[in-house]
Every structure is written in structure tokens, then in C-alpha cells.
Amino acid sequence: MTRMKLALRGWVQVVWGQVVREIGYAISHDRLQRRGILIEKLGHGLLYRAHRMGATPGPDMGRVDPYSPPPRA
């Protein structure tokens, strides 16, 4: 491979890793917020800080977690 192809491939891998990490962050943020925990991104996004929120509603038993795998038959 030429240097240009290697550079492009490395750049695509970095961007793909960032996208996957952000999706994971969004899923966990949604789940934790339902439990009453607020996640704050610090700086460039590699550090996180958790905060307990005030009075939180109890878990809604009627709602299904959209990110959980489907039940097995």
C-alpha cells in the first residue's frame, strides 16, 4: 500500500472508533439518566463525571429498554 492509502486507512479507523465510542456513550447515558445519574463529558470527551440527580422517578416497568437484545423464544 502506498503511504496515502495507509494514512487514509488509519484516519478512517480513528473516525470509526470515535463513532462507536460516542454511540456507546449515548446508550449508557440514556440508561444511567433513567436511574437518576447525569453523565458530564469533560474536555475532549475522554473523561466523564457522574452526578446524582435529585428526586428521580421509580423505574417504569412498562417500558422496554430499546438497546437490550430481543427476548429469546
Backbone hydrogen bonds in HBPLUS format (Angstrom, degrees):
<---DONOR---> <-ACCEPTOR-->    atom                        ^
c    i                          cat <-CA-CA->   ^        H-A-AA   ^      H-
h    n   atom  resd res      DA  || num        DHA   H-A  angle D-A-AA Bond
n    s   type  num  typ     dist DA aas  dist angle  dist       angle   num
A0006-LEU N   A0002-THR O   3.05 MM   4  6.35 162.2  2.08 153.0 158.0     1
A0007-ALA N   A0003-ARG O   2.84 MM   4  6.03 158.3  1.88 149.9 156.1     2
A0008-LEU N   A0004-MET O   2.89 MM   4  6.09 160.7  1.93 148.7 154.2     3
A0009-ARG N   A0005-LYS O   2.84 MM   4  5.99 158.0  1.88 147.7 154.2     4
A0010-GLY N   A0006-LEU O   2.95 MM   4  6.14 161.0  1.98 148.4 153.0     5
A0011-TRP N   A0007-ALA O   2.98 MM   4  6.17 156.5  2.03 146.7 153.4     6
A0012-VAL N   A0008-LEU O   2.93 MM   4  6.16 158.9  1.98 150.5 155.8     7
A0013-GLN N   A0009-ARG O   3.01 MM   4  6.26 155.1  2.07 146.7 153.5     8
A0014-VAL N   A0010-GLY O   3.04 MM   4  6.29 153.7  2.11 146.4 153.0     9
A0015-VAL N   A0011-TRP O   2.99 MM   4  6.28 165.2  2.02 153.2 156.7    10
A0016-TRP N   A0012-VAL O   2.86 MM   4  5.98 162.7  1.89 150.8 156.2    11
A0017-GLY N   A0013-GLN O   2.95 MM   4  6.08 158.7  1.99 145.1 150.7    12
A0018-GLN N   A0014-VAL O   3.03 MM   4  6.29 151.3  2.11 146.1 153.9    13
A0019-VAL N   A0015-VAL O   2.97 MM   4  6.27 155.9  2.03 151.5 157.8    14
A0020-VAL N   A0016-TRP O   2.97 MM   4  6.23 166.7  1.99 155.7 158.7    15
A0021-ARG N   A0017-GLY O   2.96 MM   4  6.09 156.9  2.01 143.7 150.4    16
A0022-GLU N   A0018-GLN O   2.92 MM   4  6.11 155.9  1.98 147.7 154.0    17
A0023-ILE N   A0019-VAL O   2.99 MM   4  6.23 153.9  2.06 149.9 156.8    18
A0024-GLY N   A0020-VAL O   3.03 MM   4  6.27 162.0  2.06 148.4 153.1    19
A0025-TYR N   A0021-ARG O   2.88 MM   4  6.11 150.7  1.96 144.0 152.8    20
A0026-ALA N   A0022-GLU O   2.90 MM   4  6.13 155.5  1.96 146.0 151.9    21
A0027-ILE N   A0023-ILE O   3.00 MM   4  6.27 158.9  2.05 152.4 157.5    22
A0028-SER N   A0024-GLY O   3.01 MM   4  6.18 172.5  2.01 152.3 154.5    23
A0029-HIS N   A0025-TYR O   2.83 MM   4  5.86 151.8  1.90 146.0 154.9    24
A0030-ASP N   A0026-ALA O   3.03 MM   4  6.14 155.9  2.09 142.9 148.3    25
A0031-ARG N   A0027-ILE O   3.11 MM   4  6.40 160.6  2.15 150.2 155.2    26
A0032-LEU N   A0028-SER O   2.87 MM   4  6.01 166.3  1.89 152.2 156.1    27
A0033-GLN N   A0029-HIS O   2.90 MM   4  5.93 151.9  1.98 144.7 152.4    28
A0034-ARG N   A0030-ASP O   3.29 MM   4  6.48 145.6  2.41 138.6 146.2    29
A0035-ARG N   A0032-LEU O   2.96 MM   3  5.05 133.7  2.18  96.7 110.2    30
A0037-ILE N   A0032-LEU O   2.97 MM   5  5.28 160.8  2.01 138.6 139.1    31
A0036-GLY N   A0033-GLN O   3.06 MM   3  4.95 156.3  2.12  98.8 106.1    32
A0053-MET N   A0036-GLY O   2.84 MM  17  5.26 172.7  1.84 155.6 153.3    33
A0038-LEU N   A0051-HIS O   2.72 MM  13  5.04 165.1  1.74 157.3 159.6    34
A0051-HIS N   A0038-LEU O   2.80 MM  13  5.04 148.1  1.90 145.9 156.0    35
A0040-GLU N   A0049-ARG O   2.78 MM   9  5.11 164.2  1.80 153.5 159.0    36
A0049-ARG N   A0040-GLU O   2.87 MM   9  5.11 148.0  1.97 142.1 152.4    37
A0042-LEU N   A0047-LEU O   2.92 MM   5  5.29 165.6  1.94 151.6 148.1    38
A0045-GLY N   A0042-LEU O   3.14 MM   3  5.57 167.6  2.15 131.1 132.6    39
A0063-ARG N   A0060-ASP O   3.32 MM   3  5.72 148.7  2.42 107.2 114.9    40
A0068-SER N   A0065-ASP O   3.19 MM   3  5.50 164.0  2.21 112.3 117.2    41
